[in-house]
Amino acid sequence: MGFVSAEVLAAAQKVANEAVANLTGGSYSSNLWLAVAVAALGSSVVAGLITNVMGNLRASAATRRDGYVNAVRVLIARAEYPYRVRRRVSDDPDVLAALASRGHDLQEQVAACRTWVNSEHQTLGALFDRALGSIDTTVNPSTADAWRLPPITTAPGMNLAGWGPGDQWTHLASLQRAIAYRFGRRRLLPAFLWRRWV
């Protein structure tokens, strides 16, 4: 077995043309081959377009997922900040500077996340702001109290025994439920249909 020569291919095409012409009553032309070639080429182009669109949708969903993960992470860090201040081991300038720097970084991250969420989806932006406001009502007084209290220098002192703003999950729950509507088929639902469930 070797390569098929051009003459053999031409002869095979001539036989195929004659067979199709006989089957179609002699009205066959070479346009059929053109239609087959266009269909084959078209299907690969369409498949490429579909693959490209699906890849872009996946990338967009991944970016959106990362943005919401970061937004929730920042809210949790905001809720945990008073505990970091309260559990400081000294009032040395380096320790205080590190805690203050962390507080400033959190402020910047909250502002960036608020901007991103509000630009990504207006309803989610309102829920983010509501969660942030609810968290701040307990976190801000606890943070101020933590700065006033003395540093903790013993291991048992690290057990705060109920001190602090407490569990903030109730403030994050509705935001978390709403985020689910930004992915998959639920993303197609308009916000007014799912807002009452979050």
C-alpha positions as CSV (number, residue, x, y, z in Angstrom):
1,M,0.0,0.0,0.0
2,G,1.3,3.4,-0.9
3,F,0.0,6.9,-1.5
4,V,-3.0,7.2,-3.8
5,S,-2.0,9.1,-7.0
6,A,-3.9,12.1,-8.3
7,E,-5.0,10.1,-11.4
8,V,-6.6,7.5,-9.2
9,L,-8.4,10.1,-7.1
10,A,-9.6,11.9,-10.2
11,A,-10.9,8.6,-11.6
12,A,-12.7,7.8,-8.3
13,Q,-14.3,11.2,-8.3
14,K,-15.5,10.7,-11.9
15,V,-17.0,7.4,-11.1
16,A,-18.7,8.9,-8.0
17,N,-20.0,11.8,-10.1
18,E,-21.5,9.4,-12.6
19,A,-23.1,7.3,-9.9
20,V,-24.7,10.3,-8.3
21,A,-25.8,11.6,-11.7
22,N,-27.5,8.2,-12.4
23,L,-29.2,8.3,-9.0
24,T,-30.5,11.8,-9.4
25,G,-31.6,11.5,-12.9
26,G,-28.6,13.2,-14.5
27,S,-29.1,16.6,-12.8
28,Y,-26.0,16.2,-10.6
29,S,-23.3,18.8,-10.8
30,S,-20.0,19.4,-9.0
31,N,-22.0,21.8,-6.7
32,L,-22.7,18.9,-4.4
33,W,-19.0,18.6,-3.7
34,L,-18.9,22.3,-3.0
35,A,-21.9,22.0,-0.6
36,V,-20.2,19.1,1.2
37,A,-17.0,21.0,1.6
38,V,-18.8,24.1,2.8
39,A,-20.8,22.1,5.3
40,A,-17.6,20.4,6.6
41,L,-15.8,23.7,6.9
42,G,-18.8,25.4,8.4
43,S,-19.3,22.8,11.1
44,S,-15.7,23.2,12.2
45,V,-16.0,27.0,12.2
46,V,-19.3,26.8,14.2
47,A,-17.6,24.3,16.6
48,G,-14.7,26.7,17.0
49,L,-17.0,29.6,17.8
50,I,-19.0,27.5,20.3
51,T,-15.8,26.4,22.0
52,N,-14.6,30.0,22.1
53,V,-17.8,31.3,23.6
54,M,-17.9,28.5,26.2
55,G,-14.3,29.2,27.1
56,N,-15.1,32.9,27.6
57,L,-18.2,32.1,29.7
58,R,-16.1,29.8,31.9
59,A,-13.4,32.5,32.3
60,S,-16.0,35.1,33.2
61,A,-17.6,32.8,35.8
62,A,-14.2,32.1,37.3
63,T,-13.4,35.8,37.6
64,R,-16.9,36.4,39.1
65,R,-16.4,33.5,41.6
66,D,-12.9,34.9,42.6
67,G,-14.4,38.3,43.1
68,Y,-17.2,37.1,45.4
69,V,-14.8,34.8,47.3
70,N,-12.6,37.8,47.9
71,A,-15.5,40.0,49.0
72,V,-16.7,37.4,51.6
73,R,-13.2,36.9,52.8
74,V,-12.7,40.6,53.4
75,L,-16.0,40.7,55.4
76,I,-14.9,37.8,57.5
77,A,-11.5,39.5,58.1
78,R,-13.3,42.7,59.1
79,A,-15.3,40.7,61.6
80,E,-12.2,39.0,63.0
81,Y,-10.2,42.2,63.4
82,P,-11.3,43.0,67.0
83,Y,-10.0,39.6,68.1
84,R,-6.6,40.2,66.6
85,V,-6.4,43.6,68.4
86,R,-7.6,42.0,71.7
87,R,-5.1,39.1,71.5
88,R,-2.1,41.3,70.9
89,V,0.8,40.2,73.2
90,S,2.2,43.7,73.9
91,D,1.8,47.4,73.3
92,D,5.2,47.7,71.7
93,P,5.3,50.2,68.8
94,D,6.0,47.4,66.3
95,V,3.0,45.3,67.4
96,L,0.7,48.3,67.4
97,A,2.0,49.5,64.0
98,A,1.4,46.0,62.5
99,L,-2.2,45.9,63.8
100,A,-2.9,49.5,62.7
101,S,-1.4,48.6,59.2
102,R,-3.7,45.6,59.0
103,G,-6.7,47.8,59.9
104,H,-5.8,50.2,57.1
105,D,-5.3,47.4,54.6
106,L,-8.8,46.0,55.6
107,Q,-10.3,49.4,55.0
108,E,-8.8,49.5,51.5
109,Q,-9.9,46.0,50.7
110,V,-13.4,46.7,51.9
111,A,-13.6,49.7,49.7
112,A,-12.2,47.8,46.7
113,C,-14.6,44.9,47.2
114,R,-17.6,47.2,47.7
115,T,-16.8,48.9,44.4
116,W,-16.3,45.6,42.6
117,V,-19.5,44.0,43.9
118,N,-21.6,47.1,43.2
119,S,-20.3,47.2,39.6
120,E,-20.8,43.5,39.1
121,H,-24.4,43.4,40.3
122,Q,-26.5,46.1,41.8
123,T,-28.6,43.8,44.1
124,L,-25.5,42.0,45.3
125,G,-23.9,45.4,46.0
126,A,-26.8,46.4,48.2
127,L,-26.6,43.1,50.1
128,F,-22.9,43.5,50.5
129,D,-23.4,47.0,51.9
130,R,-26.1,45.7,54.3
131,A,-23.9,42.9,55.5
132,L,-21.0,45.3,56.0
133,G,-23.2,47.7,57.9
134,S,-24.5,44.9,60.2
135,I,-21.0,43.6,60.9
136,D,-19.7,47.1,61.7
137,T,-22.5,47.7,64.3
138,T,-20.8,45.1,66.5
139,V,-17.3,45.1,65.2
140,N,-16.6,48.8,65.6
141,P,-17.4,49.0,69.3
142,S,-15.5,45.8,70.0
143,T,-12.5,47.1,68.1
144,A,-12.5,50.3,70.2
145,D,-12.9,48.2,73.4
146,A,-10.0,45.9,72.3
147,W,-7.6,48.9,71.9
148,R,-8.5,50.1,75.4
149,L,-7.9,46.7,77.1
150,P,-4.4,45.7,78.1
151,P,-2.4,43.2,76.0
152,I,-2.7,39.5,76.8
153,T,0.6,37.9,78.0
154,T,-0.6,34.4,79.1
155,A,-1.9,31.5,77.2
156,P,-5.2,31.2,79.3
157,G,-5.8,34.9,78.6
158,M,-6.1,34.1,74.9
159,N,-9.4,32.4,75.7
160,L,-11.7,35.4,75.6
161,A,-14.6,33.7,77.2
162,G,-17.4,35.3,75.2
163,W,-15.7,38.7,74.7
164,G,-16.1,40.3,71.2
165,P,-18.6,40.9,68.5
166,G,-19.7,37.2,68.3
167,D,-20.7,35.1,65.3
168,Q,-21.3,37.2,62.2
169,W,-22.6,34.4,60.0
170,T,-26.2,35.7,60.2
171,H,-25.1,38.9,58.5
172,L,-23.3,36.9,55.7
173,A,-26.0,34.3,55.1
174,S,-28.3,36.3,52.8
175,L,-25.3,37.5,50.8
176,Q,-24.1,33.9,50.4
177,R,-27.5,32.8,49.2
178,A,-27.7,35.7,46.7
179,I,-24.2,34.9,45.3
180,A,-25.5,31.5,44.3
181,Y,-27.8,33.3,41.8
182,R,-24.8,34.7,39.9
183,F,-23.8,31.3,38.6
184,G,-25.2,28.5,36.5
185,R,-28.8,28.6,35.2
186,R,-29.9,30.7,38.1
187,R,-27.9,33.6,36.6
188,L,-30.6,33.9,34.0
189,L,-33.3,34.8,36.6
190,P,-33.9,38.5,37.0
191,A,-33.1,39.8,40.5
192,F,-36.7,40.6,41.4
193,L,-37.6,36.9,41.2
194,W,-35.0,35.7,43.7
195,R,-34.5,38.8,46.0
196,R,-37.4,37.6,48.3
197,W,-35.7,34.3,48.9
198,V,-32.4,35.8,50.2
